Amino acid sequence: MLPGPVVAMTAKEGSELAVVYHKTNPVRKTQNLFSMLFQVDKKKTIVDTALPLRPSKTLSWIGYSEIGVLHALDSSGLVLSLQRSFGFQWSPVLDTETHPSLRSRGATHWPISISRGRLICVVMKAENLGRSFPLTSPKPVPTAVPLTVPLAMLDTDVGKVEALIVQDEMEFTNMLRDSDNSVTPQIRKKLAAIDTHIIKIFNAAVQKGRLVRALDLSMRLKLLRSCRLAVQVCLFARWQRGRCNY
């Protein structure tokens, strides 16, 4: 039995049900919402954890992505993802108000789904503000907004790549848990994508002589072939410096 009134619920293919409910009354205009996940076939509660919303904001949407990850969207355009690592935690994966490539201040987004690392939504322009749903005539055109973890310096090339790494690592953790820690072809593909992004930043760090940064990045590599590639990058950079000194 839920300890408070139900706000929203959704389910994914299989037997998992997610329910959002009011734990207690709002505190200082901040909603006190909790999310509870049920494994219906086993009549088991998976987790009961707080759903953090921004002050004075409400829950606009909740749903599962195609890989079975629960997402939520608040009324300010902040997309949260329920990560199963460290005992289930809600993590921000997109802020439509500050996204550098979106620049949609003054507009809201009517969500449809989360698919392939993108928020599929209808952008409601400023002239439609105040409506709870988009106009149906003319027929609205969905927009795909890539999920981008809100990090510092997203307006730089390195910041954009760092956000891709964090997003891919989140998806990798969920894929690994769903596969019972067995390495599937999809997981290998995701690992290769993560290492590709890391190598890109690693190469930039080596070229600038930031060796501590390069060492930290090399320790995040997942595949053996990626480690070998990192060694080749270092040897090539050393050869370049020796040639310049000569």
N, C-alpha and C positions, 0 to 999 in steps of 0.2 A: 504494500500500500504506500502511495506517495504521501509525503508529509505536508504537501501544499498544493494549491491550484495549478493545473496544467496550463502551460503557455503554448507549447507546440510539441509535435512529435513527428518522427519520420522513421523509416526502416530501410534496410539495404537487403539486397538479394541474399537469401538464406534465412537466418532466424534471429538477426540482431535488430533490436528496437531501441531507438533513442527518444527520451522524453525530457523536455525542459519544463521546470516548474518553479513556482515562487517558494523559496525556502522560508523567508520572513517578509515583513513589510519593507518597502524601500527605505534606505538610510541616506539622508541628505540628498534626495533626488536621484540616488543611484539604485538601480534595480538589483535585488538580491536573488539572482537566479542560479539554479543548480541544474546540471545535466546528469541524467541517469541512463546507463546503458544496460539493456537486458539481453540475455541469451535465452530466447523464448523456448526453444526445443528442450533445453535442460532446466528451465525454470530457475535461472541463475542471474543474479545481479553482477554485472562485470565491474562497474565503477559508478560512483556517485560523487561528482566533483563540481566545484563552483564554475559558473560560466561568467568570466569577467567582461563587463561592458563598460564603455566610457561613461563618465558622469552625465546624468540627464539624458542618456540615450536608451533606446528600446531595441528589442530583438526584432529584426526584419525578416529573417529567413534562416532556415536550418535544413541541411540535407547532406547526403553522402556523395562523394565523388565516384568515378567509375572504378577506382581501385579500392573502394570501401572505407575511405577516410571521412570522418564526420567534420563538416564545416558549418560555421555560423556567420551571419552578417548582421551588424548593428545598423541603426538608423543614420550613423555618420559615415557609413561606407567602409568600415573596418572589417576585414574578413579574418576569421580565426579558424585554426585547424586543431583538432584534438589529436595530439601526438601520444602514442602509446608508450613512449620511452619514459623512464623515471616515474612510473606509476600514473600515467595519463596526465597531460598538461595541455592547456589551451595556448597556442602560439599564434601571434599575428603573422599572416602570410601575404596580406595586401592592404594598403591604405589608399583608397581611391582619391582621397583629398590631397595627398602629397605625392602620388605616383608621378615621377618625372616625365614619362612619356604620355601621360593621360591628360594632365592639366585640366581637370574637370571641376574645378571649384565653382560652386553655384549650381551644380547639377547633381542629381541623384541617380541611383542605378537600381532597376527592378531586376532581381536575380532570377535566372532560369535554372542553372546547374553549374557544377564544377566539373570540368572535363579536360584531361590531358594537360593539367597544370595551368588551366585558364578559367577565369570567371566568365561564363556566358550570361550576358545580361542585356537589358534594353536601357540605353542612356536616356534619361528624362531631362530634357533641357530646362533652362531656367524658367522659360515661360510656362512649363507644366508643373512647377513646384506647387505643393499643396495637394496634389493628387496622390492617392495611394497605389495607383496602377497607371501604366502608359495608355495613351490613346490608341484605339483599335483601328482608326481610320485617319490617315492612311496606315496601312499595315506596318507595324514597327519592325525595324531591321535589327536583329541581335548583334551585339558587339562582343568580341572575344578579348578579354583583358588578361594578359599573362600575370600569374601570381608572382609577386616580387616581395620578398621579405623586407619590411621597412628597416633598412640599415643606414648607417651614416654614409655620406658621400655617394649616394646613388646616382648623382649626375656625372660621375666619372666612370671611365671604362672598367677600372679595377673594382669599384663599388658594385657595378652591374654584374660582373662575373662572380663576386663574392656572394651576392644575393642568389644567383643561380646555384652555387655550390650548396648553400644552406637549404634551399628548396629541394634540391635533388637528394641531399642527405636525409631530410625528413621523409621523402617518399621512399627512399631505400629502407629506412628503419621499419616503416609500415609494411612494405612488401616482404621483408625478411621475416617479420613476425607472422604474417598471414601464411607464409610458406613453411612454417614450423622450422625455421632456421636452415632450410635446404636451399642451395644455390641453384636457381632456375635460370634459363636463358634470359628472361626479362631482368632478373637481378644482375646478371653479368653485364647486360647492356647498360643498366643504370650505373653500375660501378665504372664502366668505361667512360660514361658521360661525365661523372664526377671527376675522374682523373684528368680528362681532357681540359676541363675548366681550371683545375689546380695547376696543371703544367703550364697553362697560358700565363697565370699570375707568377708562377715559379720562374719562368723564363724572364719576365720583366724584372723580378727581384734580382736575379743573377746579373743581368745586364747593367743594373744600377749599382751593383756591388753590395746589396743589402743581404749579407750572408746569413745573419740570424733569422731574418724573415724567410729566406729561401730554405733554411734547415727546417723551420717550423712547417712550411708547406710540404716539404718532402715527406715528413712524418705522417701527413694526412693522406698520402697516396694509398690506394687499395690493391692495385694489381702489380705483379712482378714486372711485367713489361713496361709499366709506367715508371717504376723505379729505375729500370735500365735506361729509359729515355731521359730521365732527370740527370743521370750520370753523364750521358752524352751531351746534354745541354751545358753542364758544368765544364766538361773537357773542351767543348767548342769555345766557350767563353774564355777559358784559360788560354787557349791557342790564340784567340783574337788579341787578348791583352799582351801576350808575348810578342806577337807580330807588330803591334803598335809600338811597344817599347823598343823593339829592334829598329 
